[in-house]
Each structure stands twice: as structure tokens, then as C-alpha cells.
Amino acid sequence: MNRFNVTHFLSGIFILFCQIFLLKNIQVVISETFVISVFLYPLIIIAIPIKTPRAIVLTVGFFTGLLVDVAYDSLGLHTAALTFTAFARGYVLQMVEPRGGYNTDSAPNFSSYKTSWYLLFVAIMILIHILAYFSIDAFAFVYIAKILVNTLLSFGISFLLIILYSMVFKY
């Protein structure tokens, strides 16, 4: 295991710790219908090096989501949403690929790519994750307005938190 993998693993553990012990208790209830939830743990999938095989990304997504589900007692909601996010990651990377292509040895972050590229990539990935999360939670498109409003409200705070974390910890 090289130095980058060890650093990424330890950062992932710290992110999970923050999500489970700090952010789990932060939930803003606007009304009976609308809730703002804060998500930091998708950053683990976002920051995996680009050359990582899809099977490994999916496995990391599954087990990370499972750990969050165990802590939240949420019966697979986080596992399903993060596994879907891990699945979509490859397609999002193809969609936002820079003109010169990727440096396959790097991970998506501020120092490896332009700020505008990184912000777009993170925004799409977080939007996918949160939309999947609230869609699976509601499990019916009858609640499409609730799903969309909760997604947009949670997206704003989660996006800001992930960008701040990425800037402060150079992750």
C-alpha cells in the first residue's frame, strides 16, 4: 500500500467519524415534509483516484454506505444511495473529462484539476447522491416535490461542507 492509499484510507476513516458522530445529529426540520440533511461521506467516493477500477469503487461505496447505515440504523438507505453514486462516478468522469484527458495517477481534487472542473464534478456527484438518497427514502414518485425540495436544500449545505473540507484538508 503506497503513501497515497494510506492517506486516503485514513482520511476516509476521519470523514466517516465526522459523519457518524457529528453530522448525524445535525438535521434541520423545516416542516413535517422538508428536512435538510448534511452529507460529508460521499467525498470518500468522490476523492478515489481516477484509475481505480469500477469494481473497487463500487465495493468501497457499498461498505462505506453499510457502515453509515449501521450507525444511523437506516436499513440500507445510505448503502443503496452511495453504491448508486459509486456506479455513476465513472459516467460523470466521462461527462466532465477535461480536454487534455485525465492524469490517471491523480485523484479528483483542487490541486490536480482546475477549480471549475472540481466544483462541477463535486456538484454533480453530490446531486446524484442526495437525489438517490431522498428518492429511495420516499420510494414513490408521488412525493416528487418533497424529494426535489429536500434534495436542493440538503445539496446546498452538503456541497459547501465538502468544498470547505476539501480546501482545508487538501483532500
Kinemage of the C-alpha trace (Angstrom):
@kinemage 1
@onewidth
@group {chain A} dominant
@subgroup {mainchain}
@vectorlist {calphas} color= white
{ca met a 1} P 0.000 0.000 0.000
{ca asn a 2} L 1.590 3.286 -1.031
{ca arg a 3} L 1.570 6.543 0.899
{ca phe a 4} L -1.356 7.982 -1.103
{ca asn a 5} L -3.575 4.954 -0.407
{ca val a 6} L -2.793 5.062 3.317
{ca thr a 7} L -3.568 8.796 3.424
{ca his a 8} L -6.809 8.294 1.513
{ca phe a 9} L -7.823 5.427 3.810
{ca leu a 10} L -7.138 7.447 6.979
{ca ser a 11} L -8.987 10.459 5.559
{ca gly a 12} L -11.937 8.191 4.772
{ca ile a 13} L -11.984 6.956 8.371
{ca phe a 14} L -11.939 10.568 9.614
{ca ile a 15} L -14.792 11.513 7.244
{ca leu a 16} L -16.859 8.550 8.476
{ca phe a 17} L -16.129 9.556 12.061
{ca cys a 18} L -17.342 13.120 11.350
{ca gln a 19} L -20.464 11.872 9.557
{ca ile a 20} L -21.431 9.379 12.242
{ca phe a 21} L -20.541 11.266 15.407
{ca leu a 22} L -21.024 14.912 14.400
{ca leu a 23} L -23.272 15.262 11.372
{ca lys a 24} L -25.735 12.532 12.305
{ca asn a 25} L -27.163 14.851 14.937
{ca ile a 26} L -27.426 17.836 12.594
{ca gln a 27} L -30.733 17.776 10.784
{ca val a 28} L -32.831 20.874 10.206
{ca val a 29} L -36.555 20.181 10.062
{ca ile a 30} L -38.310 22.979 8.177
{ca ser a 31} L -41.769 21.441 8.305
{ca glu a 32} L -43.257 17.975 8.574
{ca thr a 33} L -42.311 17.450 4.946
{ca phe a 34} L -38.999 19.250 4.405
{ca val a 35} L -35.719 18.259 6.036
{ca ile a 36} L -32.147 19.412 5.496
{ca ser a 37} L -29.647 16.600 5.991
{ca val a 38} L -25.881 17.062 5.865
{ca phe a 39} L -23.777 14.578 3.872
{ca leu a 40} L -19.978 14.500 4.008
{ca tyr a 41} L -19.330 10.794 3.427
{ca pro a 42} L -19.861 10.857 -0.390
{ca leu a 43} L -16.497 12.636 -0.501
{ca ile a 44} L -14.906 9.230 0.076
{ca ile a 45} L -16.189 8.097 -3.343
{ca ile a 46} L -15.545 11.457 -4.992
{ca ala a 47} L -11.882 11.530 -3.945
{ca ile a 48} L -10.917 7.992 -5.003
{ca pro a 49} L -8.097 8.098 -7.586
{ca ile a 50} L -9.333 8.170 -11.182
{ca lys a 51} L -7.518 4.982 -12.243
{ca thr a 52} L -9.277 2.914 -9.561
{ca pro a 53} L -11.253 0.058 -11.170
{ca arg a 54} L -15.039 0.388 -11.051
{ca ala a 55} L -15.406 -2.834 -9.011
{ca ile a 56} L -13.260 -1.394 -6.230
{ca val a 57} L -15.145 1.928 -6.289
{ca leu a 58} L -18.453 0.023 -6.023
{ca thr a 59} L -17.119 -2.118 -3.169
{ca val a 60} L -15.875 0.922 -1.268
{ca gly a 61} L -19.238 2.622 -1.865
{ca phe a 62} L -21.169 -0.395 -0.635
{ca phe a 63} L -19.177 -0.921 2.561
{ca thr a 64} L -18.966 2.793 3.373
{ca gly a 65} L -22.732 3.088 2.980
{ca leu a 66} L -23.194 -0.023 5.086
{ca leu a 67} L -21.124 1.461 7.921
{ca val a 68} L -23.196 4.646 7.817
{ca asp a 69} L -26.410 2.580 7.768
{ca val a 70} L -25.331 0.640 10.838
{ca ala a 71} L -24.604 3.885 12.680
{ca tyr a 72} L -27.815 5.589 11.512
{ca asp a 73} L -29.945 2.427 11.871
{ca ser a 74} L -31.376 3.157 8.414
{ca leu a 75} L -31.818 -0.289 6.811
{ca gly a 76} L -29.781 0.102 3.616
{ca leu a 77} L -30.722 3.637 2.602
{ca his a 78} L -27.170 5.000 2.705
{ca thr a 79} L -25.779 1.793 1.206
{ca ala a 80} L -28.082 1.974 -1.804
{ca ala a 81} L -27.539 5.700 -2.376
{ca leu a 82} L -23.741 5.535 -2.070
{ca thr a 83} L -23.472 2.396 -4.202
{ca phe a 84} L -25.517 4.146 -6.894
{ca thr a 85} L -23.252 7.195 -6.576
{ca ala a 86} L -20.194 4.956 -6.936
{ca phe a 87} L -21.757 3.390 -10.038
{ca ala a 88} L -22.496 6.807 -11.576
{ca arg a 89} L -18.978 8.101 -10.856
{ca gly a 90} L -17.428 6.622 -13.990
{ca tyr a 91} L -20.108 8.132 -16.204
{ca val a 92} L -19.752 11.525 -14.542
{ca leu a 93} L -15.973 11.391 -15.018
{ca gln a 94} L -16.531 10.678 -18.729
{ca met a 95} L -19.053 13.501 -18.989
{ca val a 96} L -16.797 16.164 -17.425
{ca glu a 97} L -13.450 14.925 -18.787
{ca pro a 98} L -11.018 17.805 -19.392
{ca arg a 99} L -9.804 18.441 -22.957
{ca gly a 100} L -6.360 17.020 -22.256
{ca gly a 101} L -7.802 13.958 -20.558
{ca tyr a 102} L -7.106 12.813 -17.040
{ca asn a 103} L -3.829 12.252 -15.284
{ca thr a 104} L -4.765 8.728 -14.260
{ca asp a 105} L -2.381 8.764 -11.309
{ca ser a 106} L -4.247 11.602 -9.609
{ca ala a 107} L -7.407 11.887 -7.579
{ca pro a 108} L -10.100 14.479 -8.192
{ca asn a 109} L -9.165 17.486 -6.049
{ca phe a 110} L -8.324 21.179 -6.236
{ca ser a 111} L -4.606 20.625 -6.747
{ca ser a 112} L -4.924 18.114 -9.615
{ca tyr a 113} L -7.517 19.884 -11.771
{ca lys a 114} L -8.952 23.334 -12.378
{ca thr a 115} L -11.210 24.685 -9.669
{ca ser a 116} L -14.162 24.995 -12.057
{ca trp a 117} L -13.801 21.344 -13.085
{ca tyr a 118} L -13.603 20.167 -9.485
{ca leu a 119} L -16.613 22.225 -8.401
{ca leu a 120} L -18.679 20.877 -11.314
{ca phe a 121} L -17.637 17.273 -10.612
{ca val a 122} L -18.415 17.542 -6.889
{ca ala a 123} L -21.744 19.285 -7.560
{ca ile a 124} L -22.896 16.562 -9.961
{ca met a 125} L -21.781 13.742 -7.666
{ca ile a 126} L -23.427 15.255 -4.581
{ca leu a 127} L -26.616 15.972 -6.504
{ca ile a 128} L -26.726 12.356 -7.707
{ca his a 129} L -26.137 11.033 -4.197
{ca ile a 130} L -28.702 13.222 -2.454
{ca leu a 131} L -31.335 12.715 -5.158
{ca ala a 132} L -30.837 8.937 -4.904
{ca tyr a 133} L -30.985 9.128 -1.107
{ca phe a 134} L -34.291 11.016 -0.943
{ca ser a 135} L -35.801 9.031 -3.839
{ca ile a 136} L -35.057 5.738 -2.107
{ca asp a 137} L -36.282 7.164 1.195
{ca ala a 138} L -39.636 8.245 -0.274
{ca phe a 139} L -39.800 5.193 -2.581
{ca ala a 140} L -42.642 6.729 -4.595
{ca phe a 141} L -42.720 9.424 -7.238
{ca val a 142} L -45.936 10.725 -5.706
{ca tyr a 143} L -43.598 12.648 -3.396
{ca ile a 144} L -41.560 14.187 -6.242
{ca ala a 145} L -41.945 17.736 -4.883
{ca lys a 146} L -40.764 16.632 -1.434
{ca ile a 147} L -37.845 14.718 -2.981
{ca leu a 148} L -36.739 17.694 -5.094
{ca val a 149} L -37.047 20.280 -2.321
{ca asn a 150} L -35.215 18.106 0.215
{ca thr a 151} L -32.540 17.384 -2.408
{ca leu a 152} L -31.957 21.048 -3.188
{ca leu a 153} L -31.937 22.108 0.465
{ca ser a 154} L -29.535 19.350 1.502
{ca phe a 155} L -27.395 19.859 -1.611
{ca gly a 156} L -26.512 23.435 -0.699
{ca ile a 157} L -25.195 22.722 2.790
{ca ser a 158} L -23.538 19.412 1.829
{ca phe a 159} L -21.811 20.959 -1.189
{ca leu a 160} L -20.429 23.816 0.924
{ca leu a 161} L -19.251 21.432 3.635
{ca ile a 162} L -17.496 19.152 1.131
{ca ile a 163} L -15.785 22.077 -0.608
{ca leu a 164} L -14.651 23.500 2.740
{ca tyr a 165} L -13.366 20.100 3.841
{ca ser a 166} L -11.531 19.673 0.525
{ca met a 167} L -9.895 23.081 0.838
{ca val a 168} L -8.930 22.832 4.494
{ca phe a 169} L -7.616 19.257 4.422
{ca lys a 170} L -6.329 19.351 0.797
{ca tyr a 171} L -8.401 16.225 0.103
